[in-house]
């Protein structure tokens, strides 16, 4: 806490020497310290959150590209864990929305890449599993689709589950035929 206080005092002094009104960029009170987003400066977290709130395919793609992984992985303070979880949820939601949009477009190659990224975090999500199977099939990658489905079935067995849900199983059978 004392190191943060010292850094904050130094930051305020640097801003003051530069003639920059502190209140234009920092919110400082007993509850904590934060950045004000009202001024014209670029901050990756602000840009990421703004892009994640969009329903535009290109804007969402930029959000996914800006995301560099979990927020401040070396810091396990409670505030940081909350922020990490919140930003990761934004990323997952952006991925889901992009998968949906690229399936409708149709942009099968992009859908497949996005679905693979999503499934690295949540392999049990059968909606996304279905999107990947469809994308691989529509690209003409029947071998890749069959291999992925087999790997998913093996993963389910390792997790103690017998087999995929009937809907996914039915989709797979339709795509193989």
Secondary structure, DSSP 8 states (H G I E B T S, - for coil): -HHHHHHHHHHHHHHHHTT--GGGTEEEETTEEEE--SSS---HHHHHHHHHT---HHHHHHHHHH--SSTTTT---HHHHHHHHHHHHHHHHHHHHHHHHHHHHT-HHHHHHHHHHHHHH-TT-HHHHHHHHHHHHHTT-HHHHHHHHHHHHHHHHHTT--S--HHHHHHHHHHH-
